[in-house]
Amino acid sequence: MGSTGNGAALGRFQVMKSAPINMPTASWLLLIRTVKINGISITKLQKGGILMKGFPGAGGPIFAGLILVISLISCSPKHVVQGRVVDAVTRQPIQGAAVAIRWYAIESEDQSAKTGTIEAVQSVTDAQGMFKIPKHPDTDHVLGVYKNGYICWSSQDIFIGDPFISRANKYRKRKHHRIRDGMEIKLESLQKKHPREIHAGFTVMVAGESTDSESGPFHQAIQAEYQLWRENLRKDFQKRVGAK
């Protein structure tokens, strides 16, 4: 797959490194959809820029109209999916569970990559345990679910909570999770055998990954876990200082 002198090939398209139609580079957009208008195909980029194929050589008015259309399209999620939170044992719906999801784009491919939030939503399940969340296809996400008395659920990690394994092995990666309509999240009861201080740290971690704000129903729901986590940090700090 070749590339021209002013761009680099990406898939079947061409990334234009110079602004088309004399548009300043600072005006480039981050697009989150794929559309085709007046012969131009445009799809999502991880960084600012325009990704296009078959530019028809039209004037500025067409391009200005294109920017407006794409901006309107990118302001809302492609569609909304519905899910349900239930007790893992009884399969009964759980009302009042806090649900948070953050869709994000990775801004670079190296290990120190930062993520940019596309959309973040927090909600609470109804009497039937139902919730609704947006879905952005071909985009990364973190989904978190919390209800007092249950183990915090994450789409990224699973809290093991076995008191006989090392602190470093309290989590394991969740596999085969995907956002789909009709999805069911099963919450397991938080029992006495589960180390509460480690679960509190896990819950705070999930909140940080699945939200982009310290306000909202998810953060309100985990206040007790957050306070326990802060207290554990304070105790650990005092032990370290006292040991020196």
Buried (B, 14 or more C-beta within 10 A) or exposed (E): EEEEEEBEEBEEBBBBEEBBEEBEEEEBBBBBBBBEEEEBBBBBBEEEBBBBBEBEEBEEEBBEEBBEEBEEBBEEBBEEBEBBBBBBEEEEBBBBBBBBBBBBBEEEEEEEEEBEEBBBBBBBBBEEBBBBBBBBEEBEBBBBBBBEEBBBBBBBBBBBBEEEEEEEEBBEEEEEBEBEEEBEBBBBEBEEEBBBBBBBBBBBBBBBBBBBEEEBBBBEBBEEBBEBBEEBEEEEEEEEEEEE
